[in-house]
Amino acid sequence: MIDAGAVATRLVELRDVIASVDRTFRHDVEVVAVTKGFGESAIDAAVDAGCTVIGENYAQELVAKRNTIERRSPKVEFIGRLQTNKVRLVADLVDVWASVDRAAVIGEIAKRAPGARILVQVDSAEDPGKGGCPVREVARLVSIARDQGLVVDGLMTVGPTGRAPEAARSGFRTVRGLVDDLGLTVCSMGMSGDLVVAIEEGATEVRVGTALFGPRPPRG
């Protein structure tokens, strides 16, 4: 069971950190509470603490949390690697598809959730294992999505794992530049370990799990 009081305290501390970051971009930064692996009590705790957006990675887990999501009504971002055959399972639960990285996924979302909002995921760390399209493909995917009636809010990226936060800076800067060049508004980058660098480089939202909820339990 998640300690709701601890989550509320951590969120206040996190927002203090965000406010203290010395950055050129002065927009607000949204905190996406990544509830994957934590159970439905994490959604309750996040909403009670003041989070309005949760992030989920796995279709089956998201479906299992349907009752709590419908009861608490957070906005849901799907942030995990997306298989086309899973889109239909969660189409009515997802508000923003934040990990769109190929044309086949765009086509399936357009079919199952016409007019949906998406973020195109960029492989800024040059690590195919994380998902994301190559930088050179971003403009093409944005165009394909718009042609199929989807609303492209912005871009998402995941920094390199197992390295110092500074290692993510160059990739984050590239993604922020693409957001600006393409006239988009959302720049989703930065997680618990590298969010300060992400905010310095212009993130408009950060995706935070362990920094809010503590260590994530192993998947059963």
C-alpha positions in Angstrom: 0.0 0.0 0.0 1.3 3.4 -1.0 1.8 6.0 1.8 -0.4 8.9 0.6 1.1 11.3 3.0 4.7 10.6 1.9 3.6 11.0 -1.8 2.1 14.4 -1.0 5.3 15.5 0.8 7.5 14.3 -2.1 5.4 16.1 -4.6 5.8 19.3 -2.7 9.6 18.8 -2.6 9.7 17.9 -6.3 7.8 21.0 -7.2 10.2 23.0 -5.1 13.1 21.5 -7.1 11.4 22.3 -10.3 10.9 25.9 -9.3 14.5 26.3 -8.2 16.0 25.1 -11.5 17.9 27.9 -13.3 16.5 27.8 -16.8 15.9 29.9 -19.9 12.4 28.5 -20.4 9.9 29.9 -17.9 6.8 27.9 -18.7 5.1 25.7 -16.1 6.4 22.1 -15.9 3.8 19.3 -15.6 4.5 16.4 -13.3 3.3 13.1 -14.8 3.0 10.5 -12.0 4.2 7.2 -13.4 2.1 4.7 -11.6 3.2 1.6 -13.4 3.9 -1.3 -11.1 2.5 0.4 -8.0 -1.1 -0.7 -8.0 -4.2 1.3 -7.8 -3.4 3.0 -4.5 -0.7 5.0 -6.3 -3.3 6.6 -8.5 -5.4 7.6 -5.4 -2.3 9.0 -3.7 -1.2 10.9 -6.7 -4.6 12.5 -7.3 -5.0 13.3 -3.6 -1.6 15.0 -3.7 -2.6 17.2 -6.6 -1.3 15.3 -9.7 -3.7 15.5 -12.6 -1.8 13.3 -15.0 -0.6 9.7 -14.6 1.6 7.6 -16.9 1.2 3.9 -17.6 3.5 1.6 -19.6 1.6 -1.6 -20.0 -1.7 -2.1 -21.6 -2.8 -5.0 -19.4 -1.9 -3.1 -16.2 -3.8 -0.1 -17.4 -6.9 -2.1 -18.1 -6.6 -3.7 -14.6 -6.7 -0.1 -13.1 -9.8 0.9 -15.1 -12.1 1.2 -12.1 -9.8 3.5 -10.2 -9.1 5.6 -13.2 -12.8 6.0 -13.9 -13.4 6.8 -10.3 -10.6 9.4 -9.9 -10.5 10.7 -13.5 -6.8 11.6 -13.9 -5.6 12.3 -17.4 -3.8 9.1 -18.7 -0.6 9.2 -20.8 0.5 5.9 -22.3 4.2 6.1 -22.1 5.4 2.5 -22.7 6.4 0.9 -26.0 3.2 0.4 -27.9 2.3 -2.7 -29.8 -0.4 -2.2 -32.4 -2.4 -5.1 -31.2 -2.7 -3.5 -27.7 -4.1 -0.2 -28.9 -7.7 -1.3 -29.0 -7.5 -2.6 -25.4 -6.8 0.8 -23.9 -8.2 3.2 -26.5 -11.0 4.4 -24.3 -8.7 5.0 -21.3 -5.8 6.9 -22.9 -5.9 10.7 -23.2 -2.5 11.1 -24.7 -0.5 8.5 -26.6 3.0 9.6 -25.6 5.2 6.9 -27.2 4.3 7.0 -30.9 7.3 6.1 -32.9 6.3 4.5 -36.2 3.7 4.8 -38.9 1.9 1.5 -38.1 1.1 2.7 -34.6 -0.2 6.0 -36.0 -2.5 4.1 -38.3 -3.8 1.9 -35.5 -4.4 4.8 -33.1 -6.2 6.7 -35.9 -8.4 3.7 -36.5 -9.2 3.0 -32.8 -9.2 6.5 -31.4 -9.9 9.0 -34.2 -8.6 12.5 -33.5 -6.5 11.4 -30.5 -3.7 13.4 -29.0 -0.2 12.0 -29.4 3.4 12.7 -28.7 6.0 11.4 -31.1 8.8 9.6 -29.2 12.3 10.4 -30.3 15.3 8.2 -29.8 17.6 11.0 -28.6 19.9 8.6 -26.8 20.5 6.5 -29.9 19.3 3.4 -28.0 16.8 1.4 -30.1 16.0 -0.6 -27.0 14.2 2.4 -25.5 11.9 2.9 -28.4 11.5 6.1 -30.3 12.1 7.1 -33.9 15.4 8.5 -35.2 15.7 12.2 -35.1 15.7 12.3 -38.9 12.2 10.7 -39.0 10.5 13.0 -36.6 9.1 15.6 -39.1 7.8 12.8 -41.3 6.0 11.0 -38.5 4.4 14.3 -37.4 3.2 14.9 -40.9 1.8 11.3 -41.2 -0.1 11.6 -37.9 -1.6 15.0 -38.9 -2.6 13.6 -42.3 -4.5 10.8 -40.4 -6.4 13.3 -38.2 -4.4 12.9 -35.0 -3.4 15.9 -32.9 0.4 16.1 -32.4 0.9 18.0 -29.1 4.7 17.5 -29.0 7.6 15.1 -28.6 8.7 12.7 -25.9 12.1 11.2 -25.2 13.9 9.0 -22.7 17.5 9.8 -21.6 20.2 7.2 -21.4 20.1 4.9 -18.4 23.0 3.9 -16.2 24.9 7.1 -16.9 25.2 10.5 -15.2 22.3 12.9 -15.8 24.5 15.2 -17.8 24.8 12.5 -20.5 21.2 13.3 -21.4 21.7 17.0 -22.0 22.7 16.9 -25.7 19.7 14.7 -26.6 17.3 16.7 -24.6 18.5 19.9 -26.3 18.0 18.3 -29.7 14.4 17.3 -28.9 13.6 20.7 -27.5 14.9 22.3 -30.7 12.7 20.0 -32.8 9.6 21.0 -30.7 10.3 24.6 -31.5 11.2 24.0 -35.2 7.9 22.0 -35.7 5.7 24.5 -33.9 4.7 22.0 -31.2 4.0 22.8 -27.5 4.8 19.7 -25.4 8.3 18.6 -24.7 8.1 15.5 -22.4 11.6 14.5 -21.2 13.2 13.8 -17.9 12.5 11.2 -15.2 13.4 10.9 -11.6 17.2 10.7 -12.2 17.6 13.4 -14.9 14.7 15.8 -14.5 16.8 18.8 -13.5 18.8 18.6 -16.8 15.6 18.1 -18.7 14.0 21.2 -17.2 17.2 23.2 -17.8 16.9 22.2 -21.5 13.2 23.1 -21.8 11.0 20.2 -20.7 7.3 21.1 -20.3 6.6 17.9 -18.5 8.6 15.3 -16.5 7.7 11.7 -15.9 8.3 10.7 -12.3 7.7 7.4 -10.5 10.2 6.4 -7.8 10.8 10.0 -6.8 7.1 10.1 -5.8 6.2 6.6 -4.7 9.6 5.1 -3.6 11.2 2.0 -5.0 9.1 0.2 -7.6 8.3 -3.4 -6.6 9.5 -6.1 -9.0 7.0 -7.2 -11.6 5.3 -10.5 -10.7 
